[in-house]
Amino acid sequence: MTSSTDLAALLCSRLCHDLLSPVGAIGNGLELLADETDPEMRRSVMDLLEQSARTSAVKLQFYRFAYGSPAALGETVPVDEPRALLEALLADNGKVTLDWAVEAQELDRAAMKILLVFAALGIAALVRGGTLAVGAEVRPGDAETETEIVVRAGGPRIAFEPAIGRALAGELGEGELSAHTAPAFLVRRLAEEKGGEVQHAVAADALLMGALLPARVAIV
């Protein structure tokens, strides 16, 4: 049984890994800037610094929403927030386009986190580019609401490691949880805490991930 402390440590490791490249690029750029006198080269270095700083800020913001507990957030989050995060995350990608098809106006925090982690897994699978389709629907009922989240990553030669699939399915073996599989494990745990379920399917040209989350609401 993985403790919350272990999971938090692995997610922190994942954050450090993902930020190492853009933060390192900032350090390298500052070193070049200190020695470079050619105006054209200095402009190129400044462009590199600007892009790396922007990438670092976007990733930090994404992790704050997807894995953290932002104090400013209420129980529900307007869908504009996760959409803006994904658009910013893909802005410098150039190979992946976002197809946003979220009908709900707002999502609860757990649903938002699941949507963002699904999206991150989808982006990682599209190493050769493609389309990330994101959908979510909240269906009210007499005694409960039901939130359905679906994310599809479509493109040539999907890259998806079996261990991540086992984490989504709740089938990780002893010692298999790592910084690489922790985000998928988090999705599974969030869904189970809500009494929901997670499913996924992988083909050569598509990765499909879905979650169904029942949530009790007061009957007036």
C-alpha positions as CSV (number, residue, x, y, z in Angstrom):
1,M,0.0,0.0,0.0
2,T,1.5,3.3,-1.1
3,S,1.3,6.1,1.5
4,S,0.4,9.6,0.8
5,T,3.9,10.7,1.8
6,D,5.5,8.3,-0.8
7,L,3.1,9.5,-3.5
8,A,3.9,13.1,-2.7
9,A,7.6,12.5,-2.8
10,L,7.3,10.7,-6.2
11,L,5.2,13.6,-7.7
12,C,7.9,16.1,-6.4
13,S,10.5,14.0,-8.2
14,R,8.5,14.1,-11.4
15,L,8.2,17.9,-11.1
16,C,11.9,18.3,-10.6
17,H,12.6,16.0,-13.6
18,D,10.3,18.0,-15.9
19,L,11.7,21.4,-14.8
20,L,15.3,20.4,-15.1
21,S,15.5,21.0,-18.8
22,P,14.0,24.5,-19.0
23,V,15.6,25.7,-15.7
24,G,19.0,24.3,-16.9
25,A,18.5,26.2,-20.2
26,I,18.1,29.4,-18.3
27,G,21.4,28.8,-16.5
28,N,23.2,28.0,-19.7
29,G,21.7,31.1,-21.4
30,L,22.9,33.4,-18.6
31,E,26.4,32.0,-18.9
32,L,26.4,32.6,-22.7
33,L,25.0,36.1,-22.2
34,A,27.8,37.0,-19.8
35,D,30.4,36.3,-22.4
36,E,28.7,37.1,-25.7
37,T,29.2,40.6,-27.3
38,D,27.6,40.0,-30.7
39,P,24.2,41.8,-30.8
40,E,22.5,39.1,-32.9
41,M,23.7,36.3,-30.7
42,R,22.6,38.2,-27.6
43,R,19.1,38.6,-29.1
44,S,19.1,34.8,-29.8
45,V,20.1,34.1,-26.2
46,M,17.5,36.4,-24.8
47,D,14.9,34.6,-26.9
48,L,16.1,31.3,-25.4
49,L,15.9,32.8,-21.9
50,E,12.4,34.1,-22.5
51,Q,11.1,30.8,-23.9
52,S,12.7,28.7,-21.1
53,A,11.3,31.1,-18.4
54,R,7.9,30.9,-19.9
55,T,8.1,27.1,-20.1
56,S,9.1,26.8,-16.5
57,A,6.3,29.1,-15.3
58,V,3.7,27.2,-17.3
59,K,4.9,23.8,-16.0
60,L,4.9,25.1,-12.4
61,Q,1.3,26.4,-12.8
62,F,0.2,23.1,-14.4
63,Y,1.7,21.1,-11.5
64,R,0.1,23.4,-9.0
65,F,-3.3,22.7,-10.3
66,A,-2.9,19.0,-11.3
67,Y,-1.0,17.8,-8.3
68,G,-1.1,20.4,-5.6
69,S,-3.9,22.0,-3.5
70,P,-4.2,25.6,-4.6
71,A,-5.6,27.6,-1.7
72,A,-7.4,29.9,-4.0
73,L,-9.5,27.1,-5.5
74,G,-13.0,26.3,-4.2
75,E,-14.7,23.0,-4.4
76,T,-15.4,23.6,-8.1
77,V,-13.2,25.2,-10.8
78,P,-14.3,27.0,-13.9
79,V,-13.3,25.0,-17.0
80,D,-11.5,28.0,-18.4
81,E,-8.7,27.4,-15.9
82,P,-7.7,23.9,-17.1
83,R,-8.2,24.9,-20.7
84,A,-5.9,27.9,-20.4
85,L,-3.3,25.7,-18.7
86,L,-3.3,23.2,-21.6
87,E,-3.2,25.9,-24.2
88,A,-0.2,27.4,-22.5
89,L,1.4,24.0,-22.2
90,L,1.0,23.3,-25.9
91,A,1.9,26.9,-27.1
92,D,5.5,26.0,-27.8
93,N,4.9,22.4,-28.8
94,G,4.0,23.0,-32.4
95,K,3.2,19.3,-33.0
96,V,0.1,18.8,-30.9
97,T,-3.2,20.5,-31.4
98,L,-5.9,20.8,-28.7
99,D,-9.5,19.9,-29.5
100,W,-11.5,21.2,-26.5
101,A,-15.0,19.7,-26.1
102,V,-15.9,20.2,-22.5
103,E,-19.6,20.9,-22.1
104,A,-19.5,21.5,-18.4
105,Q,-19.0,25.1,-17.1
106,E,-17.2,24.0,-14.0
107,L,-15.6,20.8,-12.5
108,D,-14.9,19.8,-9.0
109,R,-11.3,19.7,-8.0
110,A,-10.8,16.0,-8.3
111,A,-12.3,16.0,-11.8
112,M,-10.1,18.9,-12.8
113,K,-7.0,17.1,-11.6
114,I,-8.0,13.9,-13.4
115,L,-8.6,15.8,-16.6
116,L,-5.2,17.6,-16.4
117,V,-3.3,14.4,-15.7
118,F,-5.0,12.5,-18.5
119,A,-4.1,15.4,-20.8
120,A,-0.5,15.3,-19.7
121,L,-0.3,11.6,-20.3
122,G,-1.9,12.1,-23.7
123,I,0.7,14.8,-24.6
124,A,3.5,12.6,-23.6
125,A,2.1,9.8,-25.8
126,L,2.1,12.1,-28.9
127,V,5.9,12.2,-29.4
128,R,5.4,12.5,-33.1
129,G,2.5,15.0,-32.9
130,G,-1.2,14.7,-33.3
131,T,-4.4,15.8,-31.7
132,L,-5.3,15.9,-28.0
133,A,-9.1,15.8,-27.7
134,V,-10.5,16.7,-24.2
135,G,-14.1,16.2,-23.2
136,A,-16.0,16.4,-19.9
137,E,-19.7,16.3,-19.1
138,V,-21.6,16.8,-15.8
139,R,-24.9,15.0,-15.7
140,P,-27.2,16.0,-12.9
141,G,-29.7,13.5,-11.4
142,D,-32.3,13.4,-8.6
143,A,-29.8,12.4,-5.9
144,E,-26.4,12.7,-7.5
145,T,-24.4,14.1,-10.3
146,E,-22.1,12.1,-12.5
147,T,-19.0,13.5,-14.2
148,E,-17.6,11.8,-17.2
149,I,-14.1,12.7,-18.5
150,V,-12.7,11.5,-21.7
151,V,-9.3,12.3,-23.2
152,R,-8.1,10.9,-26.6
153,A,-4.6,11.3,-27.9
154,G,-4.6,10.6,-31.6
155,G,-1.4,10.5,-33.8
156,P,1.1,8.2,-35.4
157,R,2.9,5.6,-33.3
158,I,1.5,6.3,-29.8
159,A,4.1,6.0,-27.1
160,F,2.6,4.6,-24.0
161,E,4.4,2.5,-21.4
162,P,2.6,-0.6,-20.1
163,A,3.5,0.4,-16.5
164,I,1.5,3.6,-16.8
165,G,-1.5,1.5,-18.1
166,R,-1.2,-0.8,-15.1
167,A,-1.1,2.3,-12.8
168,L,-4.4,3.5,-14.4
169,A,-5.9,0.1,-14.0
170,G,-4.8,-0.3,-10.4
171,E,-2.6,-3.3,-11.2
172,L,0.9,-2.0,-10.3
173,G,3.0,-4.6,-8.7
174,E,5.1,-4.2,-5.5
175,G,7.9,-1.7,-6.1
176,E,6.6,-0.6,-9.6
177,L,5.4,2.8,-8.5
178,S,7.9,5.5,-9.6
179,A,8.0,9.1,-10.5
180,H,7.1,8.1,-14.0
181,T,3.9,6.2,-13.0
182,A,2.9,8.3,-10.0
183,P,0.6,10.7,-12.0
184,A,-1.4,7.7,-13.4
185,F,-1.5,6.2,-9.9
186,L,-2.8,9.5,-8.6
187,V,-5.7,9.5,-11.1
188,R,-6.7,6.0,-10.0
189,R,-6.6,7.0,-6.3
190,L,-8.7,10.2,-6.9
191,A,-11.3,8.3,-8.8
192,E,-11.5,5.5,-6.2
193,E,-11.9,8.1,-3.4
194,K,-14.9,9.5,-5.4
195,G,-16.4,6.0,-5.8
196,G,-15.6,6.2,-9.5
197,E,-13.8,4.2,-12.1
198,V,-11.0,4.7,-14.7
199,Q,-10.6,3.0,-18.0
200,H,-8.1,3.2,-20.8
201,A,-7.4,1.7,-24.2
202,V,-4.3,1.8,-26.4
203,A,-3.9,1.3,-30.2
204,A,-1.1,2.1,-32.6
205,D,-2.6,5.5,-33.4
206,A,-4.6,6.4,-30.4
207,L,-4.7,6.5,-26.6
208,L,-8.1,6.7,-25.0
209,M,-8.6,7.5,-21.2
210,G,-11.8,7.9,-19.4
211,A,-13.1,8.4,-15.8
212,L,-16.6,8.2,-14.5
213,L,-17.1,10.0,-11.1
214,P,-20.3,9.9,-9.1
215,A,-20.6,12.8,-6.6
216,R,-23.4,13.1,-4.0
217,V,-25.3,16.3,-3.9
218,A,-27.9,17.6,-1.5
219,I,-31.6,17.0,-2.4
220,V,-33.6,20.2,-2.0
